[in-house]
């Protein structure tokens, strides 16, 4: 099966590529710039709809895996909003472009990464979908940490909560089929190949 990984040069994309290849899949990576990879890499800007449609049309994937990000290697917690601006655009417009291209070409499956670090760190256990989002300033144990990395940075480094899927389970009657993303990707790609 041919799998197009959008964001193949990222941290997860670089791990996912060889794993899928070991399973026998033909992996094509989509990235803004060339990078060393065991897969064929196609360069395109995910924010350019025409370029994304062209890549998807040319590569004809069975599955698109969306791992689009542009997170800098060195994050400055005091500048998160600025440093994550491109990632936010990729997650909104880039994802929309991938979905549009997938629909136009008739891609059978679309998988997209999700994040859950935006929940307020207060409380216990995983955060449900109803939990409040992290709103910014919090008391931290040391003034120096707050000064150095800001309150959001302190919470990000020390108090992030996991996210529960209770609402999806309750409303949709959904149960996760896989214990991890690794087993889920492998099983889903195998089932699509049949």
C-alpha positions in Angstrom: 0.0 0.0 0.0 1.2 3.5 -0.7 1.3 5.8 2.3 1.9 9.6 2.0 3.2 11.0 5.2 2.7 14.8 5.3 5.3 16.1 7.7 7.6 13.1 7.1 10.7 15.2 8.3 9.2 15.7 11.8 10.0 13.8 14.9 7.1 11.3 14.6 7.3 11.2 10.8 10.9 10.1 10.8 10.0 7.2 13.2 6.8 6.3 11.3 8.5 6.0 7.9 10.8 3.1 8.6 8.2 1.3 10.6 5.7 1.4 7.7 8.5 0.3 5.3 9.3 -2.7 7.5 5.6 -3.6 7.2 6.0 -3.6 3.4 4.4 -0.3 2.6 5.5 2.1 -0.2 6.1 5.3 1.8 6.3 8.8 0.2 7.2 11.7 2.4 5.8 15.2 1.9 8.1 17.9 3.4 8.9 21.6 2.8 12.5 20.8 2.2 14.7 17.8 1.3 15.9 15.7 4.2 17.7 12.3 4.5 15.0 9.5 4.4 14.7 5.9 3.4 11.5 6.9 1.6 11.0 9.0 -1.6 10.5 12.6 -0.5 8.3 15.1 -2.4 8.9 18.7 -1.6 5.8 21.0 -1.4 4.3 23.6 0.8 1.3 22.2 2.6 -0.2 25.7 2.8 -0.3 25.8 -1.0 -3.5 23.9 -2.0 -2.5 23.6 -5.6 0.9 22.1 -4.6 -0.8 19.6 -2.3 -3.4 18.5 -4.8 -0.5 18.1 -7.4 1.5 15.9 -5.0 -1.5 13.8 -4.0 -2.5 13.4 -7.6 1.0 12.4 -8.7 1.7 10.0 -5.8 -1.8 8.4 -5.7 -1.6 7.3 -2.0 -4.0 4.8 -0.5 -3.6 6.5 2.8 -2.5 10.0 3.9 -1.0 10.4 7.4 -1.0 14.0 8.5 1.9 14.8 10.8 2.2 18.5 9.7 4.2 20.7 12.2 6.9 23.3 12.1 8.0 23.2 15.8 11.4 24.8 16.2 14.2 22.7 17.6 14.8 25.2 20.3 11.6 26.4 21.9 11.5 29.6 24.0 8.5 29.2 26.3 8.2 33.0 26.4 7.7 33.1 22.6 5.4 30.0 22.2 2.7 31.9 20.3 5.2 33.3 17.8 7.1 30.1 17.5 4.0 27.9 17.0 2.3 30.3 14.5 3.3 28.3 11.5 2.5 25.0 13.2 -1.0 26.3 13.9 -1.4 27.4 10.3 -0.3 23.9 9.1 -2.7 22.2 11.5 -5.6 24.3 10.2 -5.0 25.2 6.6 -2.5 22.4 5.8 -4.9 19.8 7.1 -7.7 21.4 5.2 -5.6 21.2 2.0 -4.7 17.6 2.6 -8.4 16.7 3.1 -9.4 18.6 0.0 -6.7 16.8 -2.0 -7.6 13.4 -0.6 -11.3 13.9 -1.6 -10.4 15.1 -5.1 -8.1 12.1 -5.7 -10.2 9.5 -3.9 -7.8 8.6 -1.1 -9.4 5.8 0.9 -8.0 6.7 4.4 -6.9 9.8 6.2 -5.1 9.7 9.6 -4.2 12.8 11.6 -2.2 13.3 14.7 -3.8 15.0 17.7 -2.5 16.8 20.8 -3.8 17.2 24.3 -1.3 19.4 26.1 -3.6 22.5 26.2 -5.7 21.3 29.2 -5.4 23.1 32.5 -2.8 21.2 34.6 -5.0 21.4 37.7 -7.1 18.4 38.6 -6.2 14.7 38.8 -6.0 12.0 36.2 -6.6 12.5 32.5 -8.5 15.5 31.4 -11.9 14.9 29.8 -13.1 17.0 26.8 -15.0 19.1 29.3 -11.9 20.1 31.3 -10.9 23.8 31.1 -8.0 24.7 28.8 -4.8 26.1 30.3 -5.3 29.9 30.7 -1.7 31.1 31.4 -0.3 32.6 34.8 -0.1 30.0 37.6 1.8 30.0 40.9 5.0 28.0 40.5 7.4 26.9 43.1 10.3 29.0 42.1 10.5 32.6 40.9 13.6 31.8 38.8 11.7 29.2 36.7 8.9 31.6 36.0 11.4 34.3 35.1 13.4 32.0 32.9 10.6 30.2 30.9 7.4 31.9 31.9 4.4 30.4 33.6 3.2 28.4 30.6 6.6 27.0 30.2 6.8 25.9 33.8 3.4 24.2 33.5 4.3 22.6 30.2 7.5 21.2 31.7 6.1 20.0 35.1 2.3 19.6 35.1 0.8 18.5 31.8 -2.2 16.2 32.1 -3.2 13.5 29.7 -6.5 13.6 27.9 -9.4 11.3 28.3 -11.8 10.2 25.6 -14.8 9.7 27.9 -17.1 11.9 25.8 -16.4 10.0 22.6 -16.9 6.8 24.4 -20.2 8.0 25.9 -21.8 9.8 23.0 -20.5 7.6 20.2 -20.3 4.4 22.0 -16.6 4.3 20.9 -13.8 2.2 22.4 -10.2 2.6 21.3 -9.2 -0.5 19.3 -5.5 -0.2 20.0 -3.3 0.4 23.0 -0.8 2.6 21.1 -0.3 4.6 17.9 2.2 2.1 16.7 -0.1 -0.9 16.9 -3.0 1.2 15.6 -1.1 2.4 12.5 0.1 -1.1 11.7 -3.3 -2.7 12.1 -5.2 0.0 10.2 -2.8 0.0 7.3 -2.9 -3.8 7.1 -6.8 -3.7 7.0 -6.8 -1.1 4.3 -4.5 -3.2 2.1 -6.9 -6.1 2.0 
